[in-house]
Amino acid sequence: MKRLLISSLIASVVMFIWGALFWQSPLPYSATEMVSDQRQVLQQLEQTLPNSGTYVLPSVMVPDADMDAVMAMYEQGPIVIAQVSPGRPAFDPMIFVNGLLHYFAIAMILGLAMFKLLPNQLDSFSSKFALTVFAATVMVIFSHGSELIWWGIPKGWTLWTAFYEFSAILIGGAIMAKGVKSTDQGDIKSKT
C-alpha cells in the first residue's frame, strides 16, 4: 500500500507539472478563436446569460419551443454550447489543490486497476503500461469522439484536449507501472 500511495503521489505531481507546461504553452490555444474586445463581449454575455451553467443554443428544451423554428435556427447556425461560471481569482490556490487531488485519484485508480486486472503480471512493466494505454485510449475516444460526433465541438480544441488527456494518463500510468510491484499485492488484498 505504501508503494501505491508514494507512486500515486509522484505520478500526480508529474501530471500536474505536465499540465502546467501544456496549458501555459500557446499550442492548445492555436485552436481557439480570439475576441478583440473581451470586456464588451463578457458584459453582453453577463446580461444575456446571467446564471452559471451550460447553455445550448438553439435548443428544443426551451418550454413551448417551436420545433420547426429551432430546426431552422440549427441549420442556419451558429450553434452554441457555452459554459458560464462566476468570476473567481485566476490563480486561486484551491484550483491547484483540487487539480493535484484529481491527478492523485487518477493515479490511484490506475494503480488499483493494475492490482485487480493484472494480479499475475505485476512485475511486468509492459503489461501494466499496456493497461494504461488501453484505458487512456478508451476514455479519450469515448469522451472526445462524442464531443465531435454529437455536439459538433470544433476539431482543433477537441484534439488538443484529447492529446493532453491521453498523454497525461500515459505519463501517470508509466510512473504507476514502474511503482506498482507484486510485493505490494498481499497488502492491497488485505485492505480491499
Secondary structure, 3 states (H helix, E strand, C coil): CHHHHHHHHHHHHHHHHHHHHHHHCCCHHHHCCCCCCHHHHHHHHHHHCCCCEEEEECCCCCCCCCHHHHHHHHHHCCCEEEEECCCCCCCCHHHHHHHHHHHHHHHHHHHHHHHHHCCCCCCCHHHHHHHHHHHHHHHHHHHHHHHHHHHCCCHHHHHHHHHHHHHHHHHHHHHHHHHCCHHHHHHHHHHC
